[in-house]
Amino acid sequence: MKDVRRPCSLAVCCILLMGTACEATDPPQQARRDPPVSAVPEGEPRIIGTVVTGTAQVLPPRFVGGVHTIGPALRERLYGRNWRAGCPVPIEDLRHVQVSYWDFEGAIRSGPLIVNERVADDVLWVFRQLFRARFQIHRIDLPPRYHTPRPEDYENKRNLTSSFNCRPATGNEDSLSHHSYGWAIDINPLQNPYVRSDGSVLRRIVKPYRDRTLRRPGVIHPGDVVVRSFARIGWYWGGNWSTLKDYMHFSLTGR
């Protein structure tokens, strides 16, 4: 009698081998990459990434940033707007720091900060910490051209995080702001207002934020990740000033 078990074993082996071969030829799942960040975004900041979820994995959000010299396109935007002849720092000594940040809707965006060359790497480090902590920032971009305060400014609703701007100090037209040197940054000025010693503010819309117990997106509190991160690079917070309070303001010199 012939042994019929051998052909069956061969058939089973062929089936198993075919199944293994099919698995091996399936293409691996490709990881999603954030699209590149433009050097200087025009107009509204661009969404550059989101958190991707799935049944198998969650890709962590990725900070994208860098320090760059001032290129021709950015130089053209700065001239007459934020920099002019007679400013205390040459435009060659400024740097463009592009950073990722979380906006108030939970999207990842990118924006430019213009700072002094000597602090550029430190500023990049700070905003990497804020991104990792998911601290929310309404918008980062170049500030508008400075003008002498007008009555209609009391109704201004702008909420722009920005840095270099060659202009007088707030409340003192006879001296330059330290934003003029590229070593000061204002963060979420609506949620973190400038409050005079008598409790008055520069804009009507910021009045509710004189209450510093508020726990809302973008509000800076003593000892939080924003204050700690700037302290690590040796910067000072205007919220610690003894008379007036400038809750949005961080600077290398404390002024």
GROMACS elastic network, one bead per residue, 0.5 to 0.9 nm:
[ bonds ]
;  ai    aj funct       b0    kb
    3     6     6  0.67611   500
    3     7     6  0.88313   500
    4     7     6  0.62929   500
    4     8     6  0.71505   500
    5     8     6  0.53442   500
    5     9     6  0.63312   500
    5    10     6  0.88778   500
    6     9     6  0.51923   500
    6    10     6  0.63960   500
    6    11     6  0.87924   500
    7    10     6  0.50870   500
    7    11     6  0.62370   500
    7    12     6  0.87511   500
    8    11     6  0.50847   500
    8    12     6  0.62788   500
    8    13     6  0.86686   500
    9    12     6  0.51819   500
    9    13     6  0.62376   500
    9    14     6  0.87041   500
   10    13     6  0.51143   500
   10    14     6  0.62545   500
   10    15     6  0.87546   500
   11    14     6  0.51268   500
   11    15     6  0.63330   500
   11    16     6  0.87341   500
   12    15     6  0.51640   500
   12    16     6  0.62285   500
   12    17     6  0.85851   500
   13    16     6  0.51252   500
   13    17     6  0.60626   500
   13    18     6  0.85444   500
   14    17     6  0.50967   500
   14    18     6  0.60949   500
   14    19     6  0.86403   500
   15    18     6  0.51320   500
   15    19     6  0.62676   500
   15    20     6  0.86827   500
   16    19     6  0.51709   500
   16    20     6  0.62382   500
   16    21     6  0.86253   500
   17    20     6  0.50933   500
   17    21     6  0.61208   500
   17    22     6  0.86618   500
   18    21     6  0.50475   500
   18    22     6  0.62404   500
   18    23     6  0.87778   500
   19    22     6  0.51538   500
   19    23     6  0.64115   500
   19    24     6  0.87479   500
   20    23     6  0.51967   500
   20    24     6  0.62470   500
   20    25     6  0.88083   500
   21    24     6  0.51074   500
   21    25     6  0.63464   500
   21    26     6  0.89920   500
   22    25     6  0.53612   500
   22    26     6  0.66497   500
   23    26     6  0.55238   500
   24    27     6  0.81311   500
   25    28     6  0.89352   500
   27    30     6  0.85207   500
   31    59     6  0.81111   500
   32    52     6  0.80793   500
   32    59     6  0.79303   500
   33    36     6  0.89115   500
   33    49     6  0.83885   500
   34    37     6  0.86371   500
   34    48     6  0.62604   500
   34    49     6  0.53846   500
   34    50     6  0.81795   500
   34    61     6  0.88168   500
   34    62     6  0.76890   500
   34    64     6  0.87594   500
   35    48     6  0.60445   500
   35    49     6  0.71616   500
   36    48     6  0.73881   500
   36    64     6  0.85013   500
   37    40     6  0.84445   500
   37    41     6  0.82994   500
   37    46     6  0.84184   500
   37    48     6  0.68067   500
   37    64     6  0.75227   500
   37    65     6  0.83523   500
   37    98     6  0.84645   500
   37   100     6  0.88908   500
   37   110     6  0.70173   500
   38    41     6  0.58402   500
   38    46     6  0.87491   500
   38    98     6  0.89763   500
   38   110     6  0.84661   500
   39    68     6  0.88021   500
   39    74     6  0.87676   500
   39    96     6  0.88903   500
   39    98     6  0.73760   500
   39   112     6  0.82232   500
   40    73     6  0.82687   500
   40    74     6  0.69943   500
   40    96     6  0.88486   500
   40    98     6  0.78986   500
   40   111     6  0.73953   500
   40   112     6  0.64898   500
   40   141     6  0.89800   500
   41    44     6  0.74233   500
   41    45     6  0.60621   500
   41    46     6  0.70129   500
   41   110     6  0.78739   500
   41   111     6  0.68929   500
   41   112     6  0.78136   500
   41   141     6  0.84019   500
   42    45     6  0.71900   500
   42    46     6  0.87729   500
   43    46     6  0.87793   500
   43   141     6  0.86682   500
   44   139     6  0.83918   500
   44   141     6  0.86413   500
   45   109     6  0.61868   500
   45   110     6  0.60870   500
   45   111     6  0.62428   500
   45   139     6  0.72203   500
   45   140     6  0.75243   500
   45   141     6  0.77354   500
   46   108     6  0.84246   500
   46   109     6  0.55355   500
   46   110     6  0.62928   500
   46   111     6  0.82253   500
   47    50     6  0.81041   500
   47   107     6  0.65071   500
   47   108     6  0.56019   500
   47   110     6  0.70401   500
   48    64     6  0.89367   500
   48   100     6  0.81082   500
   48   107     6  0.81912   500
   48   108     6  0.57974   500
   48   109     6  0.53728   500
   48   110     6  0.67647   500
   49    52     6  0.89271   500
   49    61     6  0.73957   500
   49    62     6  0.80007   500
   49   107     6  0.71352   500
   49   108     6  0.53657   500
   49   109     6  0.72676   500
   50    60     6  0.89617   500
   50    61     6  0.66729   500
   50    62     6  0.89697   500
   50   106     6  0.84351   500
   50   107     6  0.61361   500
   50   108     6  0.60927   500
   51    58     6  0.73811   500
   51    59     6  0.63970   500
   51    60     6  0.63552   500
   51    61     6  0.56231   500
   51    62     6  0.89835   500
   51   107     6  0.86851   500
   51   108     6  0.88336   500
   52    57     6  0.84855   500
   52    58     6  0.58895   500
   52    59     6  0.56219   500
   52    60     6  0.77214   500
   52    61     6  0.83176   500
   53    56     6  0.82535   500
   53    57     6  0.64964   500
   53    59     6  0.68570   500
   54    57     6  0.56113   500
   54    58     6  0.63040   500
   54    59     6  0.89148   500
   55    58     6  0.82839   500
   59    62     6  0.88195   500
   61   108     6  0.82997   500
   61   132     6  0.85015   500
   62   100     6  0.84522   500
   62   131     6  0.87918   500
   62   132     6  0.86457   500
   63    99     6  0.75596   500
   63   100     6  0.55944   500
   63   101     6  0.77919   500
   63   108     6  0.88654   500
   63   128     6  0.65221   500
   63   131     6  0.67536   500
   63   132     6  0.77220   500
   64    98     6  0.79670   500
   64    99     6  0.62068   500
   64   100     6  0.54934   500
   64   101     6  0.89919   500
   64   110     6  0.80465   500
   64   128     6  0.84898   500
   65    97     6  0.71635   500
   65    98     6  0.51036   500
   65   100     6  0.62264   500
   65   110     6  0.83239   500
   65   124     6  0.71253   500
   65   127     6  0.88820   500
   65   128     6  0.80398   500
   66    96     6  0.82080   500
   66    97     6  0.57328   500
   66    98     6  0.55000   500
   66    99     6  0.68931   500
   66   121     6  0.84217   500
   66   124     6  0.69381   500
   67    95     6  0.66190   500
   67    96     6  0.58317   500
   67    98     6  0.66305   500
   67   120     6  0.66277   500
   67   121     6  0.69559   500
   67   124     6  0.74116   500
   68    71     6  0.81041   500
   68    95     6  0.57908   500
   68    96     6  0.50317   500
   68    97     6  0.62912   500
   68    98     6  0.79617   500
   69    92     6  0.78166   500
   69    93     6  0.86417   500
   69    94     6  0.72703   500
   69    95     6  0.50851   500
   69    96     6  0.59624   500
   69    97     6  0.87617   500
   69   117     6  0.88242   500
   70    73     6  0.82377   500
   70    74     6  0.61089   500
   70    75     6  0.59949   500
   70    91     6  0.77294   500
   70    92     6  0.72101   500
   70    93     6  0.89378   500
   70    94     6  0.69700   500
   70    95     6  0.59098   500
   70    96     6  0.59759   500
   70   114     6  0.87871   500
   71    74     6  0.54819   500
   71    75     6  0.59483   500
   71    76     6  0.86449   500
   71    96     6  0.87117   500
   72    75     6  0.50057   500
   72    76     6  0.61948   500
   72    77     6  0.87915   500
   73    76     6  0.52599   500
   73    77     6  0.65710   500
   73    78     6  0.89219   500
   74    77     6  0.50340   500
   74    78     6  0.62351   500
   74    79     6  0.87279   500
   74    96     6  0.85648   500
   75    78     6  0.51071   500
   75    79     6  0.61738   500
   75    83     6  0.89900   500
   75    91     6  0.80311   500
   76    79     6  0.54220   500
   76    80     6  0.84878   500
   77    80     6  0.78502   500
   77    81     6  0.68264   500
   77    82     6  0.82178   500
   77   142     6  0.88801   500
   78    81     6  0.52289   500
   78    82     6  0.51162   500
   78    83     6  0.55477   500
   78    84     6  0.82503   500
   78    91     6  0.88860   500
   78   142     6  0.83523   500
   79    82     6  0.64211   500
   79    83     6  0.51743   500
   79    84     6  0.59495   500
   79    85     6  0.88588   500
   80    83     6  0.57503   500
   80    84     6  0.54496   500
   80    85     6  0.87352   500
   80   145     6  0.76738   500
   81    84     6  0.75977   500
   81   143     6  0.83433   500
   81   144     6  0.67409   500
   81   146     6  0.75757   500
   81   165     6  0.81997   500
   81   166     6  0.87354   500
   82   142     6  0.80477   500
   82   143     6  0.73128   500
   82   144     6  0.73707   500
   82   145     6  0.58541   500
   82   146     6  0.75491   500
   82   164     6  0.70893   500
   82   166     6  0.55765   500
   82   167     6  0.79821   500
   82   180     6  0.86238   500
   83    86     6  0.86948   500
   83    87     6  0.66064   500
   83    90     6  0.87917   500
   83    91     6  0.74047   500
   83   164     6  0.84946   500
   83   165     6  0.67610   500
   83   166     6  0.57051   500
   83   167     6  0.89222   500
   83   180     6  0.83956   500
   84    87     6  0.59337   500
   84    91     6  0.89297   500
   84   166     6  0.75169   500
   85    88     6  0.89153   500
   85    90     6  0.86421   500
   86    89     6  0.83940   500
   86    90     6  0.87192   500
   87    90     6  0.70305   500
   87    91     6  0.87359   500
   87   166     6  0.61995   500
   87   167     6  0.86754   500
   87   180     6  0.69380   500
   87   181     6  0.80696   500
   88   166     6  0.81472   500
   88   176     6  0.89571   500
   88   180     6  0.68175   500
   88   181     6  0.62535   500
   89    92     6  0.82137   500
   89    93     6  0.65671   500
   89    94     6  0.76254   500
   89   116     6  0.80616   500
   89   180     6  0.74618   500
   89   181     6  0.57209   500
   89   182     6  0.78372   500
   90    93     6  0.54521   500
   90    94     6  0.71781   500
   91    94     6  0.53275   500
   91    95     6  0.84269   500
   92    95     6  0.79087   500
   92   117     6  0.87758   500
   93   115     6  0.87093   500
   93   116     6  0.61318   500
   93   117     6  0.55627   500
   93   118     6  0.83828   500
   94   114     6  0.65841   500
   94   115     6  0.55646   500
   94   117     6  0.52018   500
   94   118     6  0.86510   500
   94   120     6  0.85147   500
   94   164     6  0.86815   500
   94   181     6  0.88123   500
   94   182     6  0.70516   500
   95   113     6  0.82271   500
   95   114     6  0.56428   500
   95   115     6  0.54628   500
   95   116     6  0.59958   500
   95   117     6  0.53488   500
   95   118     6  0.89400   500
   95   119     6  0.89846   500
   95   120     6  0.65049   500
   95   182     6  0.88375   500
   96   112     6  0.64284   500
   96   113     6  0.59068   500
   96   115     6  0.67042   500
   96   116     6  0.88825   500
   96   117     6  0.87975   500
   96   120     6  0.79211   500
   97   111     6  0.84183   500
   97   112     6  0.57328   500
   97   113     6  0.50743   500
   97   114     6  0.61263   500
   97   115     6  0.73059   500
   97   120     6  0.66055   500
   97   121     6  0.82998   500
   97   123     6  0.77597   500
   97   124     6  0.65626   500
   98   110     6  0.68613   500
   98   111     6  0.56975   500
   98   113     6  0.62612   500
   98   114     6  0.86415   500
   98   124     6  0.79230   500
   99   109     6  0.83543   500
   99   110     6  0.54969   500
   99   111     6  0.56699   500
   99   112     6  0.64962   500
   99   113     6  0.76976   500
   99   124     6  0.70080   500
   99   127     6  0.67425   500
   99   128     6  0.76445   500
   99   131     6  0.89200   500
   99   140     6  0.87382   500
  100   108     6  0.65695   500
  100   109     6  0.55832   500
  100   111     6  0.66940   500
  100   127     6  0.76774   500
  100   128     6  0.77009   500
  100   131     6  0.68891   500
  101   107     6  0.82637   500
  101   108     6  0.55987   500
  101   109     6  0.54194   500
  101   110     6  0.60937   500
  101   111     6  0.78119   500
  101   127     6  0.75767   500
  101   128     6  0.83547   500
  101   130     6  0.75942   500
  101   131     6  0.54374   500
  101   134     6  0.77688   500
  101   135     6  0.78883   500
  101   136     6  0.70957   500
  101   137     6  0.66540   500
  101   139     6  0.85778   500
  101   140     6  0.83658   500
  102   105     6  0.78939   500
  102   106     6  0.57467   500
  102   107     6  0.56224   500
  102   109     6  0.62560   500
  102   110     6  0.86889   500
  102   130     6  0.87404   500
  102   131     6  0.65533   500
  102   134     6  0.61165   500
  102   135     6  0.66440   500
  102   137     6  0.60568   500
  102   138     6  0.80708   500
  103   106     6  0.54250   500
  103   107     6  0.55519   500
  103   108     6  0.63739   500
  103   109     6  0.67071   500
  103   135     6  0.85157   500
  103   136     6  0.52171   500
  103   137     6  0.50349   500
  103   138     6  0.51740   500
  103   139     6  0.68059   500
  104   107     6  0.74763   500
  104   136     6  0.56879   500
  104   137     6  0.64091   500
  104   138     6  0.56648   500
  104   139     6  0.87626   500
  104   217     6  0.67810   500
  104   218     6  0.78490   500
  105   108     6  0.89533   500
  105   136     6  0.86738   500
  105   138     6  0.88047   500
  106   134     6  0.86547   500
  106   136     6  0.77279   500
  108   131     6  0.89709   500
  109   139     6  0.83910   500
  109   140     6  0.87917   500
  110   139     6  0.87318   500
  110   140     6  0.74479   500
  110   141     6  0.89534   500
  111   139     6  0.75218   500
  111   141     6  0.55059   500
  111   142     6  0.85937   500
  112   140     6  0.64215   500
  112   141     6  0.54366   500
  112   142     6  0.68476   500
  112   162     6  0.80952   500
  113   123     6  0.88250   500
  113   140     6  0.73026   500
  113   141     6  0.67174   500
  113   142     6  0.69649   500
  113   161     6  0.85352   500
  113   162     6  0.60984   500
  113   163     6  0.58091   500
  113   164     6  0.74523   500
  113   185     6  0.85069   500
  114   120     6  0.83894   500
  114   142     6  0.76610   500
  114   162     6  0.78302   500
  114   163     6  0.58402   500
  114   164     6  0.53047   500
  114   165     6  0.85889   500
  114   182     6  0.68295   500
  115   118     6  0.83220   500
  115   119     6  0.68491   500
  115   120     6  0.60348   500
  115   123     6  0.81793   500
  115   163     6  0.64084   500
  115   164     6  0.57103   500
  115   179     6  0.84974   500
  115   181     6  0.78438   500
  115   183     6  0.60133   500
  115   184     6  0.77861   500
  115   185     6  0.85150   500
  116   119     6  0.56998   500
  116   120     6  0.62571   500
  116   164     6  0.80735   500
  116   181     6  0.66237   500
  116   183     6  0.59140   500
  117   120     6  0.52333   500
  117   121     6  0.81100   500
  117   182     6  0.82013   500
  118   121     6  0.77246   500
  118   122     6  0.84689   500
  118   183     6  0.86454   500
  119   122     6  0.53239   500
  119   123     6  0.61626   500
  119   124     6  0.87378   500
  119   182     6  0.83360   500
  119   183     6  0.68860   500
  119   233     6  0.88971   500
  119   252     6  0.84248   500
  120   123     6  0.52093   500
  120   124     6  0.62972   500
  120   125     6  0.87626   500
  120   183     6  0.89853   500
  121   124     6  0.51204   500
  121   125     6  0.63236   500
  121   126     6  0.88243   500
  122   125     6  0.50699   500
  122   126     6  0.63311   500
  122   127     6  0.88827   500
  122   230     6  0.87226   500
  122   233     6  0.62689   500
  123   126     6  0.50859   500
  123   127     6  0.63865   500
  123   128     6  0.86390   500
  123   230     6  0.82749   500
  123   233     6  0.82434   500
  124   127     6  0.53991   500
  124   128     6  0.62802   500
  124   129     6  0.88887   500
  125   128     6  0.51385   500
  125   129     6  0.65114   500
  125   130     6  0.89260   500
  125   229     6  0.84832   500
  125   233     6  0.88131   500
  126   129     6  0.52133   500
  126   130     6  0.64356   500
  126   131     6  0.87607   500
  126   226     6  0.79387   500
  126   229     6  0.56083   500
  126   230     6  0.64073   500
  126   232     6  0.85795   500
  126   233     6  0.79883   500
  127   131     6  0.60708   500
  127   132     6  0.85394   500
  127   226     6  0.87976   500
  127   229     6  0.85264   500
  128   131     6  0.51052   500
  128   132     6  0.62417   500
  128   133     6  0.86670   500
  129   132     6  0.51181   500
  129   133     6  0.61908   500
  129   134     6  0.85401   500
  129   135     6  0.88155   500
  129   225     6  0.77000   500
  129   226     6  0.82843   500
  129   229     6  0.69934   500
  130   133     6  0.50863   500
  130   134     6  0.60600   500
  130   135     6  0.52925   500
  130   136     6  0.81247   500
  130   225     6  0.68103   500
  130   226     6  0.65997   500
  130   229     6  0.79468   500
  131   135     6  0.61845   500
  131   136     6  0.81257   500
  132   135     6  0.78390   500
  133   136     6  0.89641   500
  133   225     6  0.72928   500
  135   217     6  0.76749   500
  135   218     6  0.67159   500
  135   225     6  0.79871   500
  135   226     6  0.80213   500
  136   188     6  0.89350   500
  136   217     6  0.59414   500
  136   218     6  0.51179   500
  136   219     6  0.86404   500
  137   140     6  0.74097   500
  137   160     6  0.86610   500
  137   161     6  0.74200   500
  137   187     6  0.73933   500
  137   188     6  0.62669   500
  137   217     6  0.79374   500
  137   218     6  0.57283   500
  138   159     6  0.66416   500
  138   160     6  0.69128   500
  138   161     6  0.74888   500
  138   187     6  0.88455   500
  138   188     6  0.64339   500
  138   217     6  0.88993   500
  138   218     6  0.73757   500
  139   159     6  0.70215   500
  139   160     6  0.53990   500
  139   161     6  0.59537   500
  139   162     6  0.87052   500
  139   188     6  0.78427   500
  140   143     6  0.88793   500
  140   160     6  0.59033   500
  140   162     6  0.60015   500
  140   187     6  0.86022   500
  140   188     6  0.89536   500
  141   160     6  0.67718   500
  141   161     6  0.66052   500
  141   162     6  0.58840   500
  141   163     6  0.86825   500
  142   160     6  0.82928   500
  142   161     6  0.82607   500
  142   162     6  0.58803   500
  142   163     6  0.74907   500
  142   164     6  0.79324   500
  142   165     6  0.83803   500
  143   146     6  0.83103   500
  143   160     6  0.71520   500
  143   161     6  0.79592   500
  143   162     6  0.58036   500
  143   163     6  0.74936   500
  143   164     6  0.78563   500
  143   165     6  0.68698   500
  144   165     6  0.84698   500
  145   165     6  0.79338   500
  145   166     6  0.89533   500
  145   167     6  0.88213   500
  146   149     6  0.87774   500
  146   165     6  0.78072   500
  146   166     6  0.80059   500
  146   167     6  0.63155   500
  146   168     6  0.86389   500
  147   150     6  0.82456   500
  147   167     6  0.85567   500
  148   173     6  0.86141   500
  149   152     6  0.84401   500
  149   153     6  0.65807   500
  149   154     6  0.88899   500
  150   153     6  0.54463   500
  150   154     6  0.77617   500
  151   154     6  0.58659   500
  151   155     6  0.81981   500
  152   155     6  0.57071   500
  152   156     6  0.70761   500
  153   157     6  0.87094   500
  153   202     6  0.79983   500
  153   203     6  0.69102   500
  154   157     6  0.87420   500
  154   201     6  0.88528   500
  154   202     6  0.61389   500
  154   204     6  0.57983   500
  154   205     6  0.81614   500
  155   203     6  0.59638   500
  155   204     6  0.60394   500
  155   205     6  0.69342   500
  156   203     6  0.65529   500
  156   204     6  0.80763   500
  156   205     6  0.76919   500
  157   190     6  0.75852   500
  157   203     6  0.80286   500
  157   204     6  0.88353   500
  157   205     6  0.66942   500
  157   206     6  0.86770   500
  158   189     6  0.81423   500
  158   190     6  0.74075   500
  159   187     6  0.85927   500
  159   188     6  0.57367   500
  159   189     6  0.56422   500
  159   190     6  0.53909   500
  159   191     6  0.82237   500
  160   186     6  0.80726   500
  160   187     6  0.73042   500
  160   188     6  0.60956   500
  160   189     6  0.67221   500
  160   190     6  0.82962   500
  161   185     6  0.74239   500
  161   186     6  0.55009   500
  161   188     6  0.54168   500
  161   189     6  0.70480   500
  161   248     6  0.86804   500
  162   165     6  0.84070   500
  162   184     6  0.88220   500
  162   185     6  0.58739   500
  162   186     6  0.56557   500
  162   187     6  0.69438   500
  162   188     6  0.88648   500
  163   179     6  0.61443   500
  163   180     6  0.88300   500
  163   182     6  0.66241   500
  163   183     6  0.75776   500
  163   184     6  0.58346   500
  163   186     6  0.63091   500
  163   187     6  0.88487   500
  164   178     6  0.84678   500
  164   180     6  0.59233   500
  164   181     6  0.70104   500
  164   183     6  0.73921   500
  164   184     6  0.70722   500
  164   185     6  0.74336   500
  165   177     6  0.83273   500
  165   178     6  0.86957   500
  165   179     6  0.53373   500
  165   180     6  0.51927   500
  165   181     6  0.81087   500
  165   182     6  0.74708   500
  166   176     6  0.75858   500
  166   177     6  0.74048   500
  166   178     6  0.84332   500
  166   179     6  0.64311   500
  166   181     6  0.74159   500
  166   182     6  0.85406   500
  167   170     6  0.88556   500
  167   173     6  0.85823   500
  167   175     6  0.87367   500
  167   176     6  0.59776   500
  167   177     6  0.60052   500
  167   178     6  0.86476   500
  167   179     6  0.73913   500
  167   180     6  0.59954   500
  168   171     6  0.83433   500
  168   172     6  0.66672   500
  168   173     6  0.50864   500
  168   174     6  0.68037   500
  168   175     6  0.56059   500
  168   177     6  0.50339   500
  168   178     6  0.86703   500
  168   179     6  0.88792   500
  168   180     6  0.80117   500
  169   172     6  0.52653   500
  169   173     6  0.61478   500
  169   174     6  0.78136   500
  169   175     6  0.58942   500
  169   176     6  0.50834   500
  169   178     6  0.74225   500
  169   179     6  0.83901   500
  169   180     6  0.89592   500
  170   173     6  0.72273   500
  170   176     6  0.88517   500
  170   177     6  0.71396   500
  172   175     6  0.60422   500
  172   176     6  0.81417   500
  172   177     6  0.87317   500
  173   176     6  0.74627   500
  176   179     6  0.80331   500
  176   180     6  0.65148   500
  176   181     6  0.87777   500
  177   180     6  0.55721   500
  177   181     6  0.78694   500
  177   184     6  0.86293   500
  177   255     6  0.80559   500
  178   181     6  0.53733   500
  178   182     6  0.68845   500
  178   183     6  0.63030   500
  178   184     6  0.58874   500
  178   251     6  0.74457   500
  178   252     6  0.86586   500
  178   253     6  0.80332   500
  178   255     6  0.67306   500
  179   182     6  0.51519   500
  179   183     6  0.59840   500
  179   185     6  0.70166   500
  179   186     6  0.89709   500
  179   251     6  0.82831   500
  180   183     6  0.78338   500
  180   184     6  0.82630   500
  181   184     6  0.77561   500
  182   185     6  0.82189   500
  183   250     6  0.85129   500
  183   251     6  0.57620   500
  183   252     6  0.56399   500
  183   253     6  0.78632   500
  184   235     6  0.87609   500
  184   249     6  0.70508   500
  184   250     6  0.55790   500
  184   252     6  0.64944   500
  184   253     6  0.83800   500
  184   254     6  0.89500   500
  184   255     6  0.84919   500
  185   248     6  0.78880   500
  185   249     6  0.58910   500
  185   250     6  0.53432   500
  185   251     6  0.64210   500
  186   189     6  0.65499   500
  186   192     6  0.88532   500
  186   247     6  0.85047   500
  186   250     6  0.63910   500
  186   251     6  0.88101   500
  187   190     6  0.87645   500
  187   191     6  0.86035   500
  187   192     6  0.73266   500
  187   218     6  0.82382   500
  187   220     6  0.86652   500
  187   247     6  0.84217   500
  187   249     6  0.66872   500
  187   250     6  0.81472   500
  188   191     6  0.56189   500
  188   192     6  0.59838   500
  188   193     6  0.83014   500
  188   218     6  0.62689   500
  188   219     6  0.75696   500
  188   220     6  0.87564   500
  188   248     6  0.62512   500
  189   193     6  0.52958   500
  189   194     6  0.77700   500
  189   206     6  0.83218   500
  189   247     6  0.77855   500
  189   248     6  0.52778   500
  189   249     6  0.83630   500
  190   193     6  0.57568   500
  190   203     6  0.86839   500
  190   205     6  0.73645   500
  190   206     6  0.54268   500
  190   209     6  0.77099   500
  190   218     6  0.89463   500
  190   219     6  0.89320   500
  190   248     6  0.83712   500
  191   206     6  0.67468   500
  191   208     6  0.86793   500
  191   209     6  0.58035   500
  191   210     6  0.87812   500
  191   216     6  0.82794   500
  191   217     6  0.81868   500
  191   218     6  0.62310   500
  191   219     6  0.53011   500
  191   220     6  0.79003   500
  191   247     6  0.84822   500
  191   248     6  0.79155   500
  192   206     6  0.79444   500
  192   209     6  0.67350   500
  192   210     6  0.81303   500
  192   212     6  0.86666   500
  192   218     6  0.79823   500
  192   219     6  0.60630   500
  192   220     6  0.66397   500
  192   239     6  0.87438   500
  192   246     6  0.74075   500
  192   249     6  0.83796   500
  193   201     6  0.72512   500
  193   202     6  0.80327   500
  193   203     6  0.85415   500
  193   206     6  0.62270   500
  193   207     6  0.82004   500
  193   209     6  0.69349   500
  193   210     6  0.72484   500
  193   245     6  0.79280   500
  193   246     6  0.61760   500
  193   247     6  0.55646   500
  193   248     6  0.60788   500
  193   249     6  0.89357   500
  194   200     6  0.86802   500
  194   201     6  0.61189   500
  194   202     6  0.68250   500
  194   203     6  0.89942   500
  194   206     6  0.88282   500
  194   210     6  0.89324   500
  194   238     6  0.87572   500
  194   239     6  0.89328   500
  194   244     6  0.76294   500
  194   245     6  0.58031   500
  194   247     6  0.61542   500
  194   248     6  0.71772   500
  194   249     6  0.84857   500
  195   198     6  0.79362   500
  195   199     6  0.57100   500
  195   200     6  0.58467   500
  195   202     6  0.75603   500
  195   210     6  0.73136   500
  195   244     6  0.57742   500
  195   245     6  0.51011   500
  195   246     6  0.62541   500
  195   247     6  0.79854   500
  196   199     6  0.52316   500
  196   200     6  0.53632   500
  196   201     6  0.62776   500
  196   202     6  0.86074   500
  196   243     6  0.75450   500
  196   245     6  0.64554   500
  196   246     6  0.83928   500
  197   200     6  0.74412   500
  197   242     6  0.89330   500
  197   243     6  0.53581   500
  197   245     6  0.74521   500
  198   201     6  0.89885   500
  198   244     6  0.80931   500
  199   210     6  0.79372   500
  199   244     6  0.82463   500
  200   203     6  0.89581   500
  200   207     6  0.83386   500
  201   204     6  0.71441   500
  201   206     6  0.73335   500
  201   207     6  0.68889   500
  201   210     6  0.85819   500
  202   206     6  0.80952   500
  203   206     6  0.58862   500
  203   207     6  0.74411   500
  204   207     6  0.57527   500
  204   208     6  0.89173   500
  205   208     6  0.74672   500
  205   209     6  0.87197   500
  206   209     6  0.55077   500
  206   210     6  0.72961   500
  207   210     6  0.56710   500
  207   211     6  0.82478   500
  208   211     6  0.61970   500
  208   214     6  0.88687   500
  209   212     6  0.63094   500
  209   213     6  0.87368   500
  209   214     6  0.72261   500
  209   219     6  0.83697   500
  210   213     6  0.88244   500
  210   214     6  0.89194   500
  211   214     6  0.61478   500
  212   215     6  0.82183   500
  212   219     6  0.81287   500
  212   220     6  0.83992   500
  212   221     6  0.72709   500
  213   221     6  0.81722   500
  214   219     6  0.74891   500
  215   218     6  0.87609   500
  215   219     6  0.68269   500
  215   220     6  0.89954   500
  215   221     6  0.88395   500
  216   219     6  0.58556   500
  217   220     6  0.88940   500
  219   247     6  0.88903   500
  219   248     6  0.89222   500
  220   223     6  0.88247   500
  220   224     6  0.69337   500
  220   225     6  0.85456   500
  220   226     6  0.68208   500
  220   227     6  0.75599   500
  220   239     6  0.87518   500
  220   247     6  0.72047   500
  220   248     6  0.77343   500
  221   224     6  0.55892   500
  221   225     6  0.86919   500
  221   226     6  0.81614   500
  221   227     6  0.75248   500
  221   239     6  0.84502   500
  221   247     6  0.86798   500
  222   226     6  0.87872   500
  222   227     6  0.65301   500
  222   228     6  0.85674   500
  222   239     6  0.78326   500
  222   240     6  0.82157   500
  223   226     6  0.78188   500
  223   227     6  0.56404   500
  223   228     6  0.58777   500
  224   227     6  0.54812   500
  224   228     6  0.60417   500
  224   229     6  0.84536   500
  225   228     6  0.51171   500
  225   229     6  0.58398   500
  225   230     6  0.85317   500
  226   229     6  0.52879   500
  226   230     6  0.63129   500
  226   231     6  0.85324   500
  227   230     6  0.54361   500
  227   231     6  0.60755   500
  227   232     6  0.87042   500
  227   235     6  0.88560   500
  227   236     6  0.81248   500
  227   237     6  0.67830   500
  227   250     6  0.85534   500
  228   231     6  0.50283   500
  228   232     6  0.62320   500
  229   232     6  0.51646   500
  229   233     6  0.69682   500
  229   235     6  0.87780   500
  230   233     6  0.54220   500
  230   234     6  0.65067   500
  230   235     6  0.51876   500
  230   236     6  0.69662   500
  230   237     6  0.79255   500
  230   250     6  0.73810   500
  230   251     6  0.85426   500
  230   252     6  0.89702   500
  231   235     6  0.51449   500
  231   236     6  0.63463   500
  231   237     6  0.81326   500
  232   235     6  0.74220   500
  233   252     6  0.84961   500
  234   251     6  0.88026   500
  234   252     6  0.66058   500
  234   253     6  0.87528   500
  235   250     6  0.64041   500
  235   251     6  0.52753   500
  235   253     6  0.68898   500
  235   254     6  0.68489   500
  236   239     6  0.88336   500
  236   240     6  0.80518   500
  236   249     6  0.83453   500
  236   250     6  0.55062   500
  236   251     6  0.54253   500
  236   252     6  0.63112   500
  236   253     6  0.69860   500
  236   255     6  0.80630   500
  237   240     6  0.57831   500
  237   241     6  0.75905   500
  237   246     6  0.78550   500
  237   247     6  0.71937   500
  237   248     6  0.80272   500
  237   249     6  0.60129   500
  237   251     6  0.68339   500
  237   254     6  0.68959   500
  237   255     6  0.88676   500
  238   241     6  0.53693   500
  238   244     6  0.85059   500
  238   245     6  0.58279   500
  238   247     6  0.53889   500
  238   248     6  0.70160   500
  238   249     6  0.51473   500
  238   250     6  0.61672   500
  238   251     6  0.80887   500
  238   254     6  0.72921   500
  238   255     6  0.76635   500
  239   242     6  0.84836   500
  239   244     6  0.84587   500
  239   245     6  0.50897   500
  239   246     6  0.53428   500
  239   248     6  0.75548   500
  239   249     6  0.75221   500
  239   250     6  0.87688   500
  240   243     6  0.89904   500
  240   245     6  0.70232   500
  240   246     6  0.82746   500
  240   247     6  0.81252   500
  241   244     6  0.63798   500
  241   245     6  0.56817   500
  241   246     6  0.75501   500
  241   254     6  0.88218   500
  242   245     6  0.73779   500
  245   248     6  0.89326   500
  246   249     6  0.55533   500
  246   250     6  0.86803   500
  247   250     6  0.83484   500
  249   255     6  0.88310   500
  250   253     6  0.88951   500
  250   254     6  0.73760   500
  250   255     6  0.83550   500
  251   254     6  0.53558   500
  251   255     6  0.64163   500
  252   255     6  0.78596   500
